[in-house]
Amino acid sequence: MLALCACKDNTEADRRAPTPRVEVSVVTLHPQSVAITADLPGRTAASLVSEIRPQVTGIIRERQFKEGGDVKIGDPLYLIDPATYQAAYDNALATLAQAEAAVPSARNKVDRYKILVQKKAIASQDFDDATATLQQATAAVAIARANVATARINLDNTRIVAPINGQIDRSSLTPGALVSANQTTLLTTIRTIDPIFVDVTKSSSRFLQLREAMAKGVLKISGDNVRVRLRLDDGSFYTQDGQMESREDNVSQTTGTFALRAVFPNPDHLLLPGMYVRAVVEEGVRDKSFLAPQRAVSHDNKGESVALFVNKDGKIEQRTLQISQSIGHSWLVESGVADGDRILVEGAQQVRVGQDVATVEAVIDDNTGEIVSRGARR
């Protein structure tokens, strides 16, 4: 009998014992300055492109560069057989010498005839003829000098050199091939990829939204240089930051977008022309904004964004949030939160709305969105 009474007392004591509170991890939200960014699709493009074509006709004797390598301004690329152009240059020099030799004699004749015509020893026509001969000799010298310059240019053009710094493509022709002046077929192409351009497109509607936000003072532009980051195909970020260089003042009638161009340093040639990238463009800074960790936000049956919070009484409550865009691993919250709110980031599956819980403050890594540490239980 005593044993039965003791068992009954123990059962009643167990029922009266408080249920241990479930422990959940929370992040306390505070207003902060947030860099507003836009994630835009883009393609890389060389900052300079030079298409190499011959300026003279002849046989290629040598290719003087390594295909796919780097070249600098003035580096030799091709040698076209110079024999014909050397002969033309030598001939032009000889013609110039011949023309120059005729000038002194013509000038002396004019000087003599000038004296004689004053003494009326010769007819005026003879003096006029001598003067015309001198002018013709002088003009012949000018023509010969121009021919020498042209022949020199043609001779120099038998040596094709790099006009820009950059990376050179494969050669489309080999030594022994016949080329002609200004042919349509390229010999090769040089592209400057340090720095490199990134061409992106942006919607005109988004541009108007930003203008309105700036006019209302909600969004502030941080400085004159717009910072741009690149997300590569594998999801990683390019190590070098870029700057926005130009904007097209023309909106496409078919897509409603306009073009932007950013420039990036590319010393290691990690970026190549034609690569698909995502450009993360800083549009401005927004003060007194709230960021909610993405891991804390889900969607209900209506498709609305919801999150669990721990209120001042230590109980779970659910709220509907209005979110506008993602910032890293967080959501930019437009409404539904206030300063000091504690949003639940771990343990949601173990609790229900209205339940009394114990909390620990969590620290989330901005780069991964994962919890890296937890504080003391409260």
C-alpha positions as CSV (number, residue, x, y, z in Angstrom):
1,M,0.0,0.0,0.0
2,L,2.8,2.4,0.9
3,A,4.6,1.5,-2.3
4,L,1.5,2.3,-4.4
5,C,1.1,5.7,-2.6
6,A,4.7,6.5,-3.3
7,C,4.4,5.7,-7.0
8,K,1.3,7.9,-7.2
9,D,3.1,10.8,-5.5
10,N,6.0,10.4,-8.0
11,T,3.7,10.5,-11.0
12,E,2.0,13.6,-9.8
13,A,5.4,15.3,-9.2
14,D,6.5,14.4,-12.8
15,R,3.3,16.0,-14.2
16,R,3.9,19.2,-12.2
17,A,7.6,19.4,-13.4
18,P,8.1,22.1,-16.1
19,T,8.9,20.9,-19.6
20,P,12.4,21.9,-20.7
21,R,12.4,24.8,-23.2
22,V,13.6,23.9,-26.7
23,E,16.8,25.8,-27.6
24,V,16.8,27.8,-30.9
25,S,19.3,30.0,-32.6
26,V,18.4,33.6,-33.4
27,V,19.9,36.6,-35.0
28,T,19.0,40.1,-33.6
29,L,18.1,42.5,-36.4
30,H,19.3,46.1,-36.4
31,P,19.0,48.8,-39.1
32,Q,22.2,49.3,-41.1
33,S,23.7,50.9,-44.2
34,V,23.3,48.4,-47.1
35,A,25.1,48.5,-50.5
36,I,22.4,47.9,-53.0
37,T,23.6,45.8,-55.9
38,A,22.3,44.5,-59.2
39,D,23.3,41.1,-60.6
40,L,23.6,41.6,-64.4
41,P,24.5,39.2,-67.2
42,G,27.4,40.1,-69.3
43,R,30.2,39.1,-71.7
44,T,33.9,39.9,-71.6
45,A,35.5,41.7,-74.5
46,A,39.0,42.8,-75.4
47,S,39.7,46.5,-74.6
48,L,41.6,46.8,-77.9
49,V,41.4,44.7,-81.0
50,S,43.8,44.9,-84.0
51,E,43.2,42.9,-87.2
52,I,46.5,42.3,-88.9
53,R,46.4,42.6,-92.7
54,P,49.3,43.2,-95.2
55,Q,49.8,46.6,-96.7
56,V,51.9,45.4,-99.6
57,T,51.7,42.5,-102.1
58,G,54.3,39.7,-101.9
59,I,55.3,36.3,-100.6
60,I,55.5,35.7,-96.8
61,R,59.0,34.8,-96.0
62,E,58.8,34.5,-92.2
63,R,56.4,34.3,-89.3
64,Q,58.2,35.9,-86.4
65,F,55.9,35.4,-83.4
66,K,54.6,32.5,-81.2
67,E,51.0,31.8,-81.8
68,G,48.9,32.5,-78.7
69,G,51.7,34.4,-77.0
70,D,51.9,38.0,-75.8
71,V,53.3,40.7,-78.1
72,K,54.3,44.3,-77.5
73,I,54.1,47.4,-79.8
74,G,56.7,47.1,-82.4
75,D,57.4,43.4,-82.1
76,P,58.0,41.8,-85.6
77,L,55.2,39.5,-86.8
78,Y,55.7,38.8,-90.5
79,L,58.4,39.4,-93.1
80,I,57.2,39.8,-96.7
81,D,59.8,39.3,-99.4
82,P,61.4,42.8,-99.7
83,A,63.4,42.4,-102.8
84,T,61.0,44.2,-105.2
85,Y,60.4,47.0,-102.8
86,Q,64.1,47.4,-102.0
87,A,64.7,47.8,-105.8
88,A,61.9,50.3,-106.1
89,Y,63.3,52.3,-103.2
90,D,66.8,52.3,-104.7
91,N,65.3,53.5,-108.0
92,A,63.4,56.3,-106.3
93,L,66.6,57.4,-104.6
94,A,68.4,57.5,-107.9
95,T,65.6,59.4,-109.6
96,L,65.8,62.0,-106.7
97,A,69.5,62.4,-107.2
98,Q,69.0,62.9,-110.9
99,A,66.3,65.5,-110.3
100,E,68.4,67.3,-107.7
101,A,71.4,67.4,-110.1
102,A,69.4,69.4,-112.7
103,V,68.4,72.2,-110.3
104,P,71.8,74.0,-109.9
105,S,72.3,74.3,-113.7
106,A,68.8,75.6,-114.2
107,R,69.2,78.1,-111.4
108,N,72.6,79.4,-112.8
109,K,71.0,79.8,-116.2
110,V,68.2,81.9,-114.7
111,D,70.7,84.1,-112.9
112,R,72.7,84.7,-116.1
113,Y,69.6,85.4,-118.2
114,K,68.4,87.8,-115.6
115,I,71.4,90.0,-116.2
116,L,71.3,89.7,-119.9
117,V,67.6,90.5,-120.2
118,Q,68.2,93.7,-118.2
119,K,70.9,94.7,-120.7
120,K,68.5,93.7,-123.5
121,A,71.1,91.2,-124.7
122,I,68.5,88.4,-125.0
123,A,64.8,88.3,-125.6
124,S,62.4,88.3,-122.6
125,Q,61.1,84.9,-123.8
126,D,64.4,83.3,-123.3
127,F,64.5,84.5,-119.7
128,D,60.9,83.2,-119.2
129,D,61.8,79.8,-120.6
130,A,64.8,79.5,-118.3
131,T,62.6,80.4,-115.3
132,A,60.1,77.8,-116.3
133,T,62.8,75.2,-116.6
134,L,64.0,76.0,-113.1
135,Q,60.5,75.6,-111.7
136,Q,60.1,72.3,-113.5
137,A,63.4,71.0,-112.1
138,T,62.3,72.1,-108.6
139,A,59.0,70.3,-109.0
140,A,60.7,67.2,-110.3
141,V,62.8,67.2,-107.0
142,A,59.6,67.4,-104.9
143,I,58.0,64.6,-106.9
144,A,61.1,62.4,-106.6
145,R,61.2,63.0,-102.8
146,A,57.5,61.9,-102.5
147,N,58.3,58.8,-104.6
148,V,61.2,58.1,-102.2
149,A,58.9,58.4,-99.2
150,T,56.3,56.1,-100.8
151,A,58.9,53.5,-101.7
152,R,60.3,53.7,-98.1
153,I,56.8,53.2,-96.7
154,N,56.2,50.2,-99.0
155,L,59.6,48.7,-98.0
156,D,58.9,49.2,-94.3
157,N,55.5,47.6,-94.8
158,T,57.2,44.3,-95.8
159,R,58.0,44.0,-92.1
160,I,54.7,43.7,-90.3
161,V,54.9,44.7,-86.6
162,A,52.5,44.7,-83.7
163,P,50.5,47.9,-83.5
164,I,49.3,47.3,-79.9
165,N,50.2,45.3,-76.8
166,G,48.2,42.1,-76.3
167,Q,47.7,38.4,-77.0
168,I,48.0,37.2,-80.5
169,D,45.9,34.6,-82.3
170,R,47.0,31.8,-84.6
171,S,48.3,32.8,-88.0
172,S,45.8,32.1,-90.8
173,L,48.7,31.9,-93.4
174,T,52.1,30.3,-93.5
175,P,55.4,31.3,-94.9
176,G,55.3,30.9,-98.7
177,A,51.8,32.2,-99.0
178,L,51.1,35.1,-101.4
179,V,49.4,38.1,-99.8
180,S,48.1,41.3,-101.4
181,A,47.7,44.8,-100.1
182,N,44.6,45.3,-97.9
183,Q,43.2,41.8,-98.6
184,T,40.1,40.8,-96.7
185,T,41.7,37.7,-95.2
186,L,43.3,38.4,-91.9
187,L,46.8,37.3,-91.2
188,T,46.0,37.2,-87.4
189,T,44.4,39.3,-84.6
190,I,45.9,40.9,-81.5
191,R,43.6,41.5,-78.5
192,T,44.5,43.6,-75.5
193,I,42.9,41.8,-72.5
194,D,44.6,43.7,-69.6
195,P,42.5,45.7,-68.9
196,I,39.5,43.8,-70.2
197,F,35.9,45.1,-70.8
198,V,32.7,43.5,-69.5
199,D,29.6,44.5,-71.4
200,V,26.3,44.1,-69.5
201,T,22.7,45.0,-70.0
202,K,20.3,46.7,-67.6
203,S,16.5,47.2,-67.8
204,S,15.3,50.8,-68.2
205,S,12.6,50.2,-65.6
206,R,15.2,49.4,-63.0
207,F,17.1,52.5,-64.0
208,L,13.9,54.6,-63.4
209,Q,13.4,53.0,-60.0
210,L,16.9,53.9,-59.0
211,R,16.4,57.5,-60.2
212,E,13.2,57.8,-58.1
213,A,14.9,56.3,-55.0
214,M,17.7,58.8,-55.3
215,A,15.3,61.7,-55.8
216,K,13.5,60.7,-52.6
217,G,16.8,60.4,-50.7
218,V,16.3,56.7,-50.0
219,L,19.3,55.7,-52.1
220,K,22.6,57.5,-52.0
221,I,25.4,57.2,-54.6
222,S,28.7,56.4,-53.0
223,G,31.3,58.4,-54.9
224,D,31.8,58.9,-58.6
225,N,33.3,55.5,-59.4
226,V,30.8,52.7,-59.4
227,R,32.3,49.5,-58.0
228,V,31.7,46.2,-60.0
229,R,32.4,42.6,-59.0
230,L,32.4,39.6,-61.3
231,R,30.8,36.2,-60.5
232,L,32.3,33.6,-62.7
233,D,30.7,30.5,-64.3
234,D,31.6,28.3,-61.3
235,G,30.0,30.7,-58.9
236,S,33.3,32.1,-57.5
237,F,34.1,35.8,-57.5
238,Y,36.9,37.3,-59.6
239,T,39.7,38.5,-57.3
240,Q,39.9,42.0,-58.9
241,D,37.2,44.7,-58.7
242,G,36.3,46.8,-61.7
243,Q,34.8,50.2,-62.4
244,M,31.9,51.2,-64.5
245,E,33.3,53.0,-67.6
246,S,30.4,54.0,-69.8
247,R,26.7,53.8,-70.4
248,E,24.8,53.7,-73.7
249,D,22.2,56.5,-73.9
250,N,19.9,54.4,-76.1
251,V,17.3,51.9,-74.9
252,S,16.6,48.9,-77.1
253,Q,13.0,49.0,-78.5
254,T,12.8,45.2,-78.5
255,T,14.3,44.3,-75.0
256,G,13.8,47.6,-73.1
257,T,17.4,47.4,-71.9
258,F,20.5,49.5,-72.4
259,A,24.2,48.6,-72.4
260,L,26.8,49.3,-69.7
261,R,30.5,48.7,-69.9
262,A,32.8,48.0,-67.0
263,V,36.6,47.7,-67.1
264,F,38.6,45.2,-65.0
265,P,42.4,44.7,-64.5
266,N,43.4,41.3,-65.9
267,P,47.1,40.9,-65.2
268,D,47.0,37.1,-65.1
269,H,44.8,36.7,-68.2
270,L,42.2,34.7,-66.1
271,L,39.4,36.5,-68.1
272,L,39.3,35.8,-71.8
273,P,37.2,37.5,-74.4
274,G,33.7,36.0,-74.9
275,M,33.4,34.5,-71.4
276,Y,29.9,34.6,-69.8
277,V,29.9,36.4,-66.4
278,R,27.6,37.9,-63.9
279,A,28.5,41.5,-63.0
280,V,27.5,42.6,-59.5
281,V,27.1,46.4,-59.8
282,E,26.9,48.6,-56.7
283,E,23.9,50.9,-57.4
284,G,24.2,52.9,-54.2
285,V,23.9,52.8,-50.4
286,R,20.6,52.6,-48.5
287,D,20.6,53.7,-44.9
288,K,18.5,52.2,-42.0
289,S,17.8,49.0,-43.8
290,F,17.1,45.5,-42.4
291,L,18.7,42.3,-43.7
292,A,17.2,39.0,-42.8
293,P,19.3,35.8,-43.3
294,Q,18.0,33.8,-46.2
295,R,18.1,30.6,-44.1
296,A,15.4,32.2,-41.8
297,V,12.9,33.0,-44.5
298,S,10.5,30.5,-46.2
299,H,7.2,30.7,-48.2
300,D,3.7,29.8,-47.1
301,N,0.9,28.3,-49.2
302,K,0.1,31.7,-50.6
303,G,3.7,32.2,-51.8
304,E,4.3,35.0,-49.2
305,S,7.6,35.3,-47.4
306,V,7.4,34.3,-43.8
307,A,9.8,33.9,-40.9
308,L,9.6,32.8,-37.2
309,F,10.6,35.3,-34.5
310,V,11.0,35.0,-30.7
311,N,9.0,37.8,-29.1
312,K,9.7,39.7,-25.8
313,D,7.9,37.0,-23.9
314,G,10.2,34.3,-25.3
315,K,7.5,32.8,-27.4
316,I,7.5,31.8,-31.1
317,E,5.5,34.0,-33.5
318,Q,5.3,34.0,-37.3
319,R,5.3,37.1,-39.4
320,T,4.8,37.9,-43.1
321,L,7.7,39.8,-44.6
322,Q,8.0,42.0,-47.7
323,I,11.3,41.4,-49.3
324,S,12.7,43.2,-52.4
325,Q,16.0,41.6,-53.3
326,S,18.9,39.4,-52.2
327,I,22.0,40.9,-50.8
328,G,24.6,38.1,-50.5
329,H,23.1,35.4,-48.3
330,S,20.4,37.8,-46.9
331,W,17.1,39.3,-48.0
332,L,16.5,43.1,-48.0
333,V,13.4,43.5,-45.9
334,E,11.0,46.3,-46.8
335,S,8.4,45.7,-44.0
336,G,7.6,43.3,-41.2
337,V,10.6,43.8,-38.9
338,A,11.8,46.3,-36.3
339,D,15.0,47.2,-34.5
340,G,15.8,44.5,-32.0
341,D,13.6,41.7,-33.4
342,R,15.1,38.2,-32.9
343,I,14.6,36.1,-36.1
344,L,15.0,32.3,-35.8
345,V,17.8,30.9,-37.9
346,E,18.0,27.3,-36.5
347,G,15.5,25.0,-34.8
348,A,12.4,25.9,-36.7
349,Q,11.4,22.2,-37.2
350,Q,11.4,21.7,-33.4
351,V,9.0,24.4,-32.4
352,R,5.5,25.7,-33.1
353,V,3.9,29.1,-32.9
354,G,3.2,30.2,-29.3
355,Q,5.8,27.8,-27.8
356,D,8.1,29.1,-25.1
357,V,11.8,28.7,-26.1
358,A,15.3,29.3,-25.0
359,T,17.5,31.3,-27.4
360,V,21.2,31.5,-28.2
361,E,22.5,34.4,-30.4
362,A,24.1,33.0,-33.6
363,V,26.8,34.6,-35.8
364,I,26.4,34.0,-39.5
365,D,29.2,34.1,-42.1
366,D,28.3,36.7,-44.7
367,N,30.2,34.7,-47.4
368,T,28.6,31.3,-46.8
369,G,25.4,32.1,-45.0
370,E,26.3,29.4,-42.4
371,I,26.3,29.7,-38.6
372,V,29.9,30.0,-37.4
373,S,29.3,30.5,-33.7
374,R,26.7,30.7,-31.0
375,G,26.5,32.7,-27.7
376,A,25.2,31.8,-24.3
377,R,21.7,30.4,-23.7
378,R,19.1,32.9,-22.7
